[in-house]
Amino acid sequence: IYMKNTAIVSVAVTFMQILTSTFAAYAFAKMSFRGRDALFLAYIATIAVPWQVYMLPQFIMMRAAGLYDTLWALIILQSCSAFGVFLMRQFYLSIPNELSEAARIDGLSEYGIWWRIIMPLSKPAVVTLLIFTFVNTWNDYMGPLIYLTTDSVKTVQIGLKRFIQQYSNEYHLIIAASLVSLVPVTVAFLSLQKYFIEGIATTGLKG
């Protein structure tokens, strides 16, 4: 049950972050509108704000919306990512604007340009964002700890904590459970590492 709940949240959050981040990044990189750069800087500046600062307002909002103790609280709160927008925008800036301008002249809509031109060219960046988001969501501990109380909706990280408390002396069982919880993220990374390395190299995030 814990693995299933974690998979649902991780897949949903990953899909939503890719969708919202690529949409927003396209607007910030390929469209011209008043205040674009100022809005982008203000949005990216939220990365520097610690989560603990707005943790309580988020909790109150989710409880008022009736989403407390549901997986929807975790999905909705993590559906947008300033880091994801920054990552995708950096890659989109490397795509020549002439491609978008030629598509507009041919009558293609902005959604069509995003889907038929930009997205196929940005596969490495999308895969990089996919891996970052999936791994972070899968390993999230504080979010499920705060929002989930019913045993049937808890995630694997909370399950590991409970497992450790129950079998504090059975270290071989604890290690086995931890290893099982790492299998999905390991498989995801190994299967997509080619695009991940290419995405890191082309988005300006090299360490």
Salt bridges, closest charged atoms under 4 A:
ASP37 OD1 - ARG36 NE 3.44
GLU110 OE2 - ARG104 NE 2.64
ASP151 OD1 - ARG162 NH1 2.08
GLU170 OE1 - HIS172 NE2 3.63
